[in-house]
Amino acid sequence: MSTETPDTDAESAPEGVEEAPSRAALAARVEELESQLAAVDTDDGEKKMSIVATKGTLDMAYPPLILASTAAAFGYDVTVFHTFWGLDILHEERSKDLKLSSVGNPNMPVPNVLGALPGMDRVTTSMMEKRIDDNDTATIEELIETSLDMGVEFQACQMTIDLMDYDENDFYDGVTTGVGAATAVQDMADADIQLLV
């Protein structure tokens, strides 16, 4: 009578049931998956911010410039797409003569009735310029130059350039011209933060 002991390594699971992988096999598989994940992970840690600037008044020129320069200081890759009146911010001459209107601005210390009078835009603009000067706040030109030095990309909408009949040479040096809406949309899709100002 034969008394062979069964070979436990050779034992197979009942038919239709898979054998559970060993601890070593599981550890090897986890290690393999971790290396595949590391190879696919393309996040280099850099965050991206995309801003669309649509307004060209003195008070609305500051928000996109302040946000852009601040984000760049925090290490963000920043793009600001300027379209319609927002394009005046990038125009060397026009950016030095941006106006502030009190009409429709309830926080201005001038009633709408007075704000509608001829010449009031100049008065409210002068009030704001004095406040900017008194507080030693950076000018539009200084904010643009600082932002460009920090790597912020200012984009000028090509459709608006054509529509407003602007000369591309009139923009600050370093401004990217000829940018279309499709490029701006793709930039926004790739960004961690998107802002419309």
C-alpha positions in Angstrom: 0.0 0.0 0.0 1.5 3.3 -1.1 1.6 6.1 1.4 2.6 9.1 -0.8 2.2 12.5 0.8 0.5 15.1 -1.4 2.6 17.8 -2.9 1.0 21.0 -1.4 2.7 23.2 -4.1 1.2 21.1 -6.8 -2.3 21.1 -5.3 -4.6 23.0 -7.5 -7.7 25.0 -6.6 -11.1 23.4 -7.2 -12.2 23.7 -10.8 -13.5 27.2 -11.7 -11.9 28.9 -8.7 -8.7 30.9 -9.2 -5.8 30.4 -6.9 -5.0 33.4 -4.7 -1.7 35.0 -5.5 1.1 34.7 -3.0 2.2 37.7 -0.9 5.4 37.9 -3.0 3.4 38.0 -6.2 1.2 40.8 -4.8 4.1 42.8 -3.6 5.8 42.5 -7.0 2.5 43.6 -8.7 2.1 46.6 -6.4 5.7 47.7 -7.1 5.1 47.3 -10.9 2.0 49.4 -10.7 3.7 52.1 -8.6 6.5 52.4 -11.2 4.0 52.6 -14.1 2.1 55.4 -12.2 5.3 57.3 -11.6 6.1 57.2 -15.3 2.7 58.4 -16.3 2.5 61.2 -13.6 3.4 64.4 -15.5 2.6 66.9 -12.8 5.8 68.8 -12.3 4.3 70.7 -9.4 3.8 74.0 -11.3 0.4 75.6 -11.0 -1.2 77.5 -13.9 -3.4 80.6 -13.8 -5.3 82.0 -16.7 -7.0 85.4 -16.6 -9.2 87.1 -19.2 -9.2 90.9 -19.0 -12.1 92.5 -20.9 -12.3 96.0 -19.4 -10.0 99.0 -20.0 -11.0 101.5 -17.3 -8.5 102.7 -14.7 -10.1 100.8 -11.8 -10.5 97.6 -13.9 -6.9 97.6 -15.1 -5.5 96.9 -11.7 -7.2 93.6 -10.8 -5.8 91.4 -13.6 -2.3 93.0 -13.1 -2.3 92.6 -9.4 -3.6 89.0 -9.5 -1.1 88.1 -12.3 2.0 89.5 -10.6 1.0 88.1 -7.2 0.3 84.6 -8.6 3.7 84.8 -10.5 5.4 85.6 -7.2 3.9 82.5 -5.7 5.3 80.4 -8.6 2.3 80.2 -10.8 2.7 80.1 -14.6 0.4 83.0 -15.5 -1.3 84.0 -18.8 -3.5 87.1 -19.2 -5.6 87.2 -22.4 -6.7 90.8 -23.1 -9.7 91.3 -25.4 -12.0 94.2 -26.3 -11.4 97.2 -24.0 -9.0 95.2 -21.9 -6.5 95.5 -24.8 -6.0 99.2 -23.9 -4.2 98.0 -20.7 -1.4 96.6 -23.0 -1.3 99.7 -25.3 1.7 101.9 -24.3 -0.1 105.2 -24.9 -3.7 104.3 -24.1 -2.7 102.6 -20.8 -1.3 106.0 -19.5 -4.7 107.6 -20.1 -7.2 105.1 -18.8 -10.4 106.8 -17.4 -12.6 106.1 -14.4 -16.3 106.8 -14.6 -18.5 107.4 -11.6 -21.7 106.6 -13.6 -22.9 103.1 -12.6 -20.3 102.9 -9.9 -22.2 103.2 -6.6 -19.0 103.2 -4.5 -17.7 106.4 -6.1 -18.3 109.5 -3.9 -20.1 111.2 -6.8 -23.9 110.8 -7.4 -24.8 109.4 -10.8 -26.6 112.7 -11.6 -23.4 114.6 -11.2 -21.3 111.8 -12.8 -23.3 112.2 -16.1 -22.2 115.8 -16.4 -19.6 116.5 -19.1 -16.0 116.4 -17.8 -16.9 114.3 -14.7 -14.9 111.3 -16.0 -11.8 113.5 -15.9 -12.6 114.6 -12.3 -13.1 111.1 -11.0 -10.0 109.9 -12.9 -8.0 112.7 -11.3 -9.3 111.8 -7.9 -8.3 108.1 -8.3 -4.9 109.1 -9.8 -4.2 111.3 -6.8 -5.2 108.5 -4.4 -2.8 106.1 -6.3 0.0 108.6 -6.1 -0.6 109.5 -2.4 -0.6 105.8 -1.5 2.5 105.1 -3.6 0.6 102.4 -5.5 2.4 101.0 -8.6 1.3 102.5 -11.9 -0.2 100.4 -14.7 3.1 100.6 -16.6 5.1 99.5 -13.5 2.8 96.6 -12.9 3.0 95.4 -16.5 6.8 95.7 -16.5 7.1 93.9 -13.2 4.7 91.1 -14.3 6.7 90.7 -17.6 9.9 90.4 -15.6 8.3 87.7 -13.5 7.4 85.7 -16.5 3.7 86.6 -16.9 2.5 86.2 -20.5 0.3 89.0 -21.7 -1.7 88.0 -24.8 -3.4 90.5 -27.1 -6.5 89.2 -28.9 -6.0 89.2 -32.6 -9.7 89.7 -33.4 -9.7 92.8 -31.2 -6.5 94.2 -32.7 -8.1 93.9 -36.2 -11.5 95.3 -34.9 -10.0 98.3 -33.2 -7.4 98.8 -35.9 -4.5 98.8 -33.5 -0.9 98.6 -34.6 0.8 95.7 -32.9 4.0 97.9 -32.5 2.0 100.1 -30.0 1.9 97.4 -27.3 4.4 97.1 -24.6 7.5 95.1 -25.5 7.0 91.5 -24.5 3.3 91.4 -25.2 2.3 88.3 -27.3 0.2 89.5 -30.2 -1.9 87.5 -32.7 -3.5 85.2 -30.1 -6.9 83.8 -31.0 -9.8 82.7 -28.9 -9.0 79.0 -29.5 -5.6 79.4 -27.9 -7.1 81.3 -25.0 -9.7 78.6 -24.4 -7.0 75.9 -24.5 -4.9 77.8 -22.1 -7.9 78.1 -19.7 -8.7 74.4 -20.0 -5.1 73.6 -19.0 -5.1 76.1 -16.0 -5.7 75.3 -12.4 -7.3 78.7 -11.9 -9.4 80.6 -14.5 -10.6 84.2 -13.9 -12.6 86.6 -16.0 -12.1 90.2 -15.1 
